[in-house]
Amino acid sequence: MKISIRPTDKYMSILVRRLANGRCQYCGQVCEIYNADGTIERIKKLEASHYFSRGNESTRFSLKNVSALCFHCHQTLDGYQKSEQGDYDLWMKSRLGNDYYILKLAAFEKPKKRDDKFDMIWLIQELKKINYMVKEKKEKREMCCGGKFVKKYCALHMGKPEKKTDKKKEYD
């Protein structure tokens, strides 16, 4: 079953890669360099890897479940295995400690309904905490809950958009 990528998934990927400072969390290799002017130099592909599948809404946007991995590590490591003896399983246990079992409990025993609006609000707040804005190639844009690109911030996320007013010039 193929799981579609939603706008919130893109923001989650950006957040996870920024929190990892452009390094693979498994092998430690530098994959992205963030310049002071906001540009990114990509050395290797850095991806957001979900330990428990993205199909599980309870852990889809959990920072404990998602890691920044280089392309090679992401292809090499398998996700969660029932035996819990795979390389990814052992690494996640050592990385999370007791939180591993809390994450596993959330993945299998606490179902969550899909809530893209709440997830988007939370993701944008987290991105604002690390002072990062999404940039497109030509112009700066923000994505609103509806998944459409808008030039100004949407009222729900970051303040009300500027209203267009007709100012008539008075001539003396």
C-alpha positions, 0 to 999 in steps of 0.5 A: 500500500503506497502512502501519499505524501501530504503537505504536512509531510514536507514540513516534517521532513524540513523540520527533522533535517534542520534539527539534525543540522544537516547530518545523518543521525545514524552515520554522522555524515554531513549532508547539508550545509545551511548558509547564513543567507538561508541557502542550503548546499546539498552534499548528499541526499538527506531524508526523513526516515520513519521508524514506524510507518507513515501510515500510522497516524499516532506516530507519523509526526512524532519527532521520536519516530522520525530521524534524518538519515542519508540516502545510503543509511535510509536504504540500508536500514529496515523499519520496525521489525517484529523481532526488534533485532534489526539494525534500525531496531537496536539503534532506535532502542539505544537512541531513545532508551525508555522512550522507545517503549512509549513510542511503540505503545503509541504506535500500536495501542493508541489510534489517532485520527488524521488532523492535518490542520492541527499537525500543520499548525504544530509543524509551523510553530516548531519551524518558527522556533528554529527560525527557518522559513521555507523558500522556493526558488524564485520567491518566498512563500508559505503553505497554508492548511489547504495545501495551496501556496499563498504569497502572504501568511494565512490568518490561521498560522502567522497573522492576518494577511495584509488587506488591499485598500484603495487609497485615493491621493488627494491633490491640493 
